[in-house]
């Protein structure tokens, strides 16, 4: 059995995909970790045929005849290999530190708490730390935001338990992934990791944010946040809030519908 399957879903991001695959291969060179990279082309316009031969020793390529979205695409890849861990990556990442994957795995393997199921690093770009690389849930206000599926980001330099970490770099134990049956495919793009980590937390699992490990993340390369965010937020509220708190659901969902109609963000920077 391999130690880790590294999954990348591509949608018209070939240029970034090549750099990302090269970064992963170089990062894992001589580290003693057994791995395979799995790439799904999600019905994009990219021709990846030249990459199949170039990376045949380390990468499996798959092609979908329709755009499955983020969650369904990664669920598809997760069924292809039997490994202890899954590392879900966006193609628009750049590794900036040495042994990034190995250090993330080492955190799991040296930690005695086997309820730690997911971990993610600090993500940054040219403007600084990204305010959507994790969501806090400790305290009254963060807990309220998290309950609504909204982002409450808190800058920290300490390894800490959080509500969720970004799906752009998302390391998860396979047994935990299987326990919640993967991502909810009703989310096409955005919000999948928030829902996923919430379902894990209800089973007693933990999600960890590790700012000691840093990864560069380009902005809005895969897709525009505004195009899909509202529908994801509305679905999250309907799934997790409507039955238990119908009045709150009606109020917040109304605000999001206004945001969608007017095309501006109420809750997100």
C-alpha positions in Angstrom: 0.0 0.0 0.0 1.2 3.5 -0.8 1.6 6.1 1.9 -0.3 8.8 0.1 -2.3 9.6 -3.0 -1.8 13.2 -4.2 -4.9 14.4 -6.0 -5.2 17.4 -8.4 -8.3 18.4 -10.3 -7.5 20.4 -13.5 -9.8 22.8 -15.2 -8.0 25.0 -17.8 -5.0 25.4 -15.5 -2.3 23.4 -17.4 0.4 26.0 -16.9 -0.1 25.9 -13.1 -0.6 22.1 -13.1 2.8 21.5 -14.6 4.5 23.7 -12.0 2.5 22.1 -9.2 3.4 18.5 -10.3 7.0 19.4 -10.6 6.9 21.0 -7.1 5.4 17.9 -5.6 7.9 15.5 -7.3 10.8 17.7 -6.2 9.4 18.0 -2.7 9.1 14.3 -2.2 12.4 13.4 -3.8 14.5 11.1 -1.4 12.0 11.5 1.4 11.1 7.8 1.7 7.4 8.4 1.2 5.6 6.2 -1.3 3.2 8.1 -3.4 1.3 8.5 -6.7 -0.1 11.7 -8.2 -3.6 11.5 -9.6 -4.7 14.2 -12.0 -8.3 14.5 -13.2 -9.0 16.8 -16.2 -12.5 18.1 -15.4 -13.7 18.5 -19.0 -11.4 21.4 -19.6 -10.0 22.8 -22.8 -6.5 21.7 -21.9 -4.7 19.0 -23.9 -2.7 17.0 -21.3 -1.6 14.2 -23.7 2.0 15.4 -23.7 2.1 15.2 -19.9 1.0 11.6 -19.8 4.3 10.4 -21.3 6.4 13.0 -19.5 5.1 12.0 -16.1 4.2 8.4 -16.6 6.5 7.2 -13.8 4.7 9.2 -11.1 1.3 10.5 -12.4 -2.0 8.8 -13.4 -4.1 11.0 -15.7 -7.9 10.7 -15.9 -10.4 12.6 -18.1 -14.0 13.4 -17.3 -16.4 14.1 -20.1 -18.2 16.6 -18.0 -17.2 19.1 -15.3 -17.8 17.2 -12.1 -16.9 20.1 -9.8 -14.4 20.1 -7.0 -15.9 17.6 -4.6 -17.1 15.0 -7.1 -13.8 15.2 -8.9 -11.8 14.4 -5.8 -14.3 11.7 -4.8 -13.6 10.1 -8.2 -9.9 10.2 -7.7 -10.1 9.0 -4.1 -11.6 5.7 -5.4 -8.6 5.0 -7.6 -5.9 3.9 -5.1 -5.7 2.4 -1.6 -3.5 4.6 0.5 -3.3 5.7 4.2 -3.6 9.4 3.3 -5.1 11.6 0.6 -3.5 15.0 -0.2 -5.9 17.2 -2.1 -4.2 20.0 -4.0 -5.2 22.9 -6.2 -3.0 23.2 -9.3 -2.4 26.9 -8.5 0.0 26.3 -5.6 3.7 26.9 -5.3 5.7 25.0 -2.7 8.2 27.4 -1.1 9.6 25.3 1.8 11.6 22.1 1.9 9.8 18.8 2.6 6.4 20.4 2.7 4.4 17.1 2.3 6.8 15.1 4.5 6.4 17.7 7.4 2.6 17.6 7.1 2.6 13.8 7.2 5.1 13.8 10.0 2.7 15.8 12.1 0.1 13.1 11.8 2.5 10.2 12.4 4.1 11.7 15.5 0.9 12.8 17.1 -0.7 10.3 19.4 -4.2 11.8 18.9 -5.6 9.6 16.2 -8.8 11.7 16.1 -6.8 14.3 14.1 -8.2 13.6 10.6 -7.4 16.7 8.5 -4.5 19.2 8.4 -3.7 22.2 6.3 -0.9 24.8 6.1 -0.8 28.6 6.0 -1.6 29.8 2.5 -0.3 33.2 1.3 0.0 35.2 -1.9 1.5 38.5 -3.0 -0.9 40.4 -0.8 0.0 38.4 2.4 -1.7 35.7 4.3 -5.0 34.5 2.8 -8.0 35.0 4.9 -9.7 31.9 3.7 -7.0 29.3 4.5 -8.9 28.2 7.7 -12.0 29.1 9.8 -11.9 29.4 13.5 -14.8 28.1 15.7 -13.6 28.8 19.3 -15.6 31.5 21.0 -19.1 32.9 20.7 -18.6 35.0 17.5 -16.5 32.4 15.6 -18.8 29.7 16.7 -21.8 31.6 15.4 -20.1 32.3 12.0 -19.1 28.7 11.7 -22.6 27.5 12.4 -23.7 29.5 9.4 -21.0 28.1 7.2 -19.3 31.5 7.0 -15.7 32.3 7.4 -14.2 33.6 10.7 -10.5 33.9 10.1 -8.1 34.6 12.9 -4.4 35.2 12.3 -2.3 32.8 14.4 1.3 31.5 14.4 0.4 28.5 16.5 -0.7 25.0 15.5 -4.4 24.9 16.5 -7.6 23.0 16.1 -10.0 24.8 13.7 -13.4 24.4 12.1 -11.9 23.7 8.6 -8.8 24.3 6.4 -8.8 25.2 2.8 -9.4 22.6 0.2 -6.5 24.1 -1.8 -4.1 22.0 0.4 -6.1 19.4 2.3 -4.3 16.4 3.9 -6.8 13.8 5.2 -6.7 10.3 6.6 -8.4 7.9 4.2 -10.3 6.2 7.0 -11.8 9.6 8.0 -12.6 10.4 4.3 -14.4 7.1 4.0 -16.2 7.6 7.4 -18.1 10.6 6.0 -18.3 9.2 2.5 -16.1 11.9 1.0 -17.2 15.4 -0.2 -20.9 16.2 -0.6 -21.2 16.5 -4.3 -24.1 18.9 -4.1 -21.4 21.5 -3.6 -20.1 22.2 -7.1 -17.3 24.6 -6.0 -16.6 26.3 -2.6 -17.8 25.2 0.8 -17.1 21.5 0.4 -14.3 21.5 2.9 -16.4 23.5 5.4 -19.2 20.9 5.2 -16.7 18.0 5.2 -14.9 19.1 8.3 -18.2 19.8 10.1 -19.4 16.3 9.5 -16.1 14.9 10.7 -16.3 17.1 13.9 -19.7 15.6 14.6 -18.0 12.2 14.6 -15.4 13.3 17.1 -12.6 14.0 14.5 -10.4 17.1 14.5 -9.1 19.5 11.9 -5.7 21.1 12.4 -4.2 24.3 11.0 -0.4 24.3 10.9 1.0 27.8 10.1 4.5 26.6 10.5 4.2 25.2 7.0 3.6 27.7 4.3 2.4 27.3 0.7 2.0 30.0 -1.9 -1.5 30.1 -3.5 -2.3 32.1 -6.6 -5.6 34.0 -6.5 -8.8 33.1 -8.5 -7.0 30.9 -11.0 -9.3 27.9 -10.8 -12.6 29.8 -10.8 -14.1 33.1 -9.7 -15.4 32.9 -6.1 -18.4 35.1 -6.9 -19.7 32.7 -9.5 -20.3 29.7 -7.2 -20.0 31.0 -3.6 -23.6 32.1 -3.1 -25.1 28.8 -4.2 -22.7 26.9 -1.9 -23.6 29.1 1.0 -27.3 28.7 0.4 -27.0 24.9 0.2 -24.9 24.8 3.4 -27.6 26.8 5.3 -30.3 24.5 4.0 -28.4 21.4 4.9 -27.2 22.4 8.4 -29.4 25.2 9.7 -32.9 25.2 8.1 -34.4 22.4 10.2 -32.9 23.4 13.6 -33.1 27.2 13.3 -35.6 28.1 10.6 -35.9 31.7 11.5 -32.1 32.3 11.4 -32.0 30.3 8.2 -34.6 32.6 6.6 -32.8 35.7 7.6 -29.3 34.7 6.6 -30.4 33.1 3.4 -32.3 36.2 2.5 -29.1 38.3 2.9 -27.1 35.9 0.7 -29.8 36.0 -2.0 -29.5 39.8 -1.9 -25.7 39.4 -2.2 -26.2 37.2 -5.2 -28.6 39.5 -6.9 -26.5 42.6 -6.4 -23.2 40.9 -7.0 -21.3 42.0 -3.9 -20.0 40.3 -0.7 -21.8 40.8 2.6 -19.7 38.4 4.6 -16.4 37.9 2.7 -13.5 40.2 2.1 
